[in-house]
Amino acid sequence: MINQFFFRINETAQMLGVSRSKVYELLNNKELLAVKQNRKTLITRESLLDLVKKWNSSAQYQKGEIFNQ
C-alpha cells in the first residue's frame, strides 16, 4: 500500500518505469493529476493508482485479444 499522498515527478517516473518526459506527457494528456506546491509539481496518489488500474485493464484486454484470435 502506498502511504504517501503526493509524489514528485522523479518518484512517479521510477514507480511507473517510465521517463520524466512520459510523466509530463501523462500530465498534459490529463491521465495524471498534479498539484503545485511552491515550485514543485506533485502527482496525486489517487491519479497514480487510477492510471495503474487503467493500464492493467488495458493490458488484460489486449492479452485476451491475442488468445481469442
C-alpha positions, 0 to 999 in steps of 0.5 A: 500500500502506498502511504504517501499522498503526493509524489514528485515527478522523479518518484512517479517516473521510477514507480511507473518505469517510465521517463520524466518526459512520459510523466509530463506527457501523462500530465498534459494528456490529463491521465495524471493529476498534479498539484503545485506546491511552491515550485514543485509539481506533485502527482496525486496518489489517487491519479497514480493508482487510477492510471495503474488500474487503467493500464492493467485493464488495458493490458488484460484486454489486449492479452485476451485479444491475442488468445481469442484470435 
